[in-house]
Amino acid sequence: MPHDPLTSDPHDRFFKETFGRAENTVPFLRGVLPPALSGAIDWSTLKREEATFLDETLARRASDLLFTVEWGGCPACLYCLFEHQSRSDPKMPLRLLRYMVRIWERWERDQSQESHLPLIIPVVLFQGRGGWKAPPDLRGLVRAPHEMGGDWEAFVPVFRYAVVDVADPGTRDRFAALHVGSILEFLRSIAVEKDVLRLEAAFAALTDLLRFRDDDLAYVRTALTYLFRASGDIDTPVFHEHVLRLEDARLREEAMSIAEMLRKEGREEGRDEGREEGREEGREEGREERGQEAVLEALELRFGHLPVEVSSSVRSVRGAVRLRDLLRSAIQAPSLEDFRKSL
């Protein structure tokens, strides 16, 4: 089954759509780099390079972006790696060295007239639990006898990389006054929080984001898709309860729309499996029951205890499209009487 590009790789799409924009990237990198280095960079020259340097086997758990800038009249490269996995990679310095060599090789190929290589500053954005524990440089990976002292270190490639751990309270404090802080808080909620707390924290962060991206609903859709993909089952009353509580009508509407799109995708996959296993009818009934419960949950949250005839009418409705329309009506109808007209 062909996948909607919005849902096929939500991790990669969210990272690149977020940090591929200068209004996000510049304040993020300014907050990461040492002040003297950040102050020397001409941020108006920031340019995203259309390239990736990841190993093919790691592409599913990481995304990367490369930028070029000018600093003091010299070119430099800022390489951002987004690790969307639950644990830090102990061999990250070796991985980064491999990527840096690929960047320099590309530079040599494209800038053959240049006799010098650009500075590369690697930045790792980590979205996981338990903190970042990988060595800060290659020396932490090299095994050497204790009696050798530090003489051997001169033979090891020397570079360091910056790490931004979204779960670290220091990260929140550093970016709290900036709109990119809302983005990092959104990533933190997905990485650290669970179940109800994840939804509460993520929706709060998205509400903040809308203040900065008032007319950019396409970006919000990407973020919502990322959230729902990371949150497992979205066919629950708890999910609908939190969506209905959203004060921003645009965010509420987009949340319900994306949820329905993902449910539709799940139904298509379920039908494929059902043809193979012969259990499609039972699964369809289960989906209809969950759809009915979602409608009733929305009505009860808005209008309180429901008359028996309303509950019975809803439970008699069949068909995914019809139930989707009813759920939308349950959310938007001014009164219970208006909702009854849609039955």
N, C-alpha and C positions, 0 to 999 in steps of 0.2 A: 504494500500500500504506500503511495507517495505521501511524504510528510510535508506539512505546512512549514515553510522556512522559519516561521515564527517559533515553532515548537521543536524543531529537529535538534537543535543544540542550544538550549537556553543559557547554559553557563557561558559559552563562548560568545554568544550574541550579546548578552547583557554586559560582559566585560568590555567588548570592543565598542559597543554603542555608547557605553559610559565613558571609558577612558580614551576613546578615539576622538573625543571632543576637547578642544583646547580649554573651554571654560571649566571643565572638570580636571583635566590633566595638569594644567599649570598650577592651580592652588594645591593639588595633591602632591606634586613633585616638589614644590616650594617647601611644603611642610616636612618632606622626607630628607632632602639634601642638607648638608651643612650650610649655615647662613652665608659664609664667605663664597662658597661655590655657587650657591643659588643666586647670590647677588651679582656674580660675574657673568651669568648666563643672560643673553638677550632673548627673553621669552617670546618676543614678537616674531622671532625667526623659527619658532617651533613648527616642525613639519612631520606629519605621519608618513612613514614609509610602508608601502604595500608589500609586506613580506612576512613570512613566518620562518622560524628557525628550529622548531620543535622536532624531536624524534617522532616518527609516525606512531610508534607504540605508546607514546605519552600524550598524544593529542587529545585523548578523551578525558584526561584529568588535569589539563593545563591549557592556558591560552596565553598568547604573547603579542606584544605590540612594540614596534621600534619607532623611535622619533629621532630626528636630527635637530640640532640647535647650534648657534654660534656662541662662543664664549671667548672674550678677549681676542676676537678676530680669528679664532681657530674653530674648526668643526668638532662637534662632539656628538655622541650617540647616547640616548637614554633608552635602555631596554627594560621593559616592564613584563614581568612574568606573573600570571595569576594562577595560583595553585588551588583548584577547587577539589581538594581531597581532605580527609579527616586528620591525617598525620603529616608531620614534616618529613621531608626527604633527607636522610642522613648524608646522601651523596650530592646534595645540591651544589656545592662548589665545583665539583667535577662537571655536572650538567651545564652549569653556567659557563664554565671555561669552553666547553664544546660549542655552545651557542655563540659565544664571543668570537671564537675563531671563525665560525661561519659568517658572522657579520663582517669581520675584517677581510675575509676572502671575497665577499661580495663587494666591499669597498674597493679592494684592489682591482677587481674586474671592471667596475663601473667608473673608477677614478684612476685610471692607469697612469695619468700624468702626475699624480701626487706621489711624493717621496716619503711622506709620513702617514702614519695611521691615526685615526681619530680616537679620542678618549671614549671609552664605553663605561657607562655607569649602570650596573644591573640593579634593578629594584624588584623584590619579590613581594607580592601581595598574597598573604596567607589567610585562607578561610578554613580554619579547622579548630579542633578542640585540643586542649592540653599544652598549648604554647609551642613556639618554634624552638626546636632543639638541635637543629643541624649546625655543624661547625661554621663559624663566620668566614673561614677562608680554607684554602687547600691544605695548609699545614695541619689542620685538625684531622685530615684523612690519611696523612702519611705516617707510616709506622717507622720509628727509629729507635735505636738503643739509647737508654738513658745516659750512658757514659759519654755519648757523643756531644752532649751539650746542645748548643744551637747552631753549630757550624754547618750542618746539613741544610738549614733553612734557606741558604743563599741559592740552592739549586732547585727550589720549588717556585713555580710561577706565583707571583704575589699580586693579589687583588682582593678586595672586599666587596660585599654587596649589602645593600640596605634591605631590611625586612620590615614590612608593615603587617603586623598581626592584628586582624580586625577584632579579635576577642580580648586583646590587651586593653585594660582601662586607660592606659597612657595614650593609646591611639585615639580614643574618644575625646580625651581632654585636649589633645593637640589640635584636633580639627573641629572642636565643638562649635566655634563661632563661624565656621564656613559651611556653605551649602554642601560641599563634598563630605562633610561630617555626617549628613543625613544618608548619603550613599553608603558610607562605611558602616553606619549603624544598621542599615538595611541588610548588608552582607553579614554583619555580626548576628543579627536575629536569626538568619537562616542557618548559620554555622553552629550557633551555641544553644539557642532556645529550642524547646520541644513543644509539639502539640499546640495547646491554646496559647501559651506564652509566645510561641513563635509567631502566630497570627497577629496577636496584639502588638508585639514590638514591630513586626514588619509593616503592618498597616499604619502604625504611628509614623514610622520613618517615611513611608510613601506619601502620607498626608503632608509632611514637611517638604518632601521633594516637589510636590505640586505647587508649593508657594514660590519655588524658584523656576519651575517649568510649567507655568500656568497654561500655556497653549500647546504643550507637547505631549499629547495623549499617546502618540506612537511609542514614545519612550516608556510611558507608564505601562502600556500593554506588554512591552518586553520585560519589565520588572515583575509584573504580575505573573506572567508565564513562568519566569524563573522561580518565583515564590511557590507557585502551585506545583511545579515539577518537583521541587525539593520537599514538599510537604505531604506527599503521599496521597491518601484518599481524600478527595474534596467533595465526596457525595455524603457528607455528614451534616446533621443539624447544627453541630457546633460551628462548622464553617459558615453556614448560611446565617447563623446568629451574628457572627462577627461582621459579615458583609453588610447585613442590615443595619448595624450600628454605625457604619461609616457616615460621617456628617457630610462629606463632600459627595454630591450626587454624581459627579462625573466618575469619581473613583469607584463608587458603588456600582454604577452601570457597567463600567469596564470590567470590574471584578466578576460580575455575573456573566458577562459575555465571554470572557476568557475561560471561565470555569465550564461553561456549556461547550465551548469549542474542544476543550480537553476531554470532556465526557464523551463527546461525539467520536473523537479519535479512539477513546477506549472502547466504545461500542463497536467500531469497525474492527478493531483488533480482536474483540471478543467474538464477533461473528465469524471471523476467519478461524479462530480456534474451535468455535462451536461446530463448524462444518467438519472439522477433523475429528472431533470428539463426540459429536452428536448430542450436545447438551445446551444448545442455543436457547431453546424455549425456556428452560429454567432460569438461565442467566437474564433473559429479557424480562421475565416476570420480576426478578429481583431488582432490576434497574427501574422498572416502573414503580415498584413499591417505594424505592428510595426517592424517586421523583415526587410521588404523592406525599411522602413524609416531609420533603423539603417545602412543598407548597403549604402544608398545614403548619409547619414550624414558623414559616414567614408570617402567616395570618395570625397565629397565636401571639407572636412577639409584637405585632402591630395593634391587634384589636382585642387581645385577651381571650377568654374562654369562648369557644366556637359553638354555635348551635349544631345539634346532631345532624340536621339535614345538610348543612354545609360540609361537615366532615364526610358524610356518606357520599355526597355528590363528588367530592374531590377523589375519594378512594375508588370511584367507579370510572374515572377517566383513564383511558389507555392511549398509548402512543407517545414517543419521546418528544415530537414536535409540539403536540397539544400540551403536554405537561410543562415544557419549556415556556410556552406562551402563558400558561396559568401562573407559573412562578414569577414571571415578569409582571403580570397583573397584580399578584399578591404583594409585590414590592411597591408598585406605583399607584395602585388604586387609592383614591382619596378616602374611601370608606368601605366597610364590609358590604354595604348594599351595592356599591359600584362593582365590587369584585363579583358578587353574585350574578350580575348581568353578563359576565364573561363565561359563566358555566354553561 
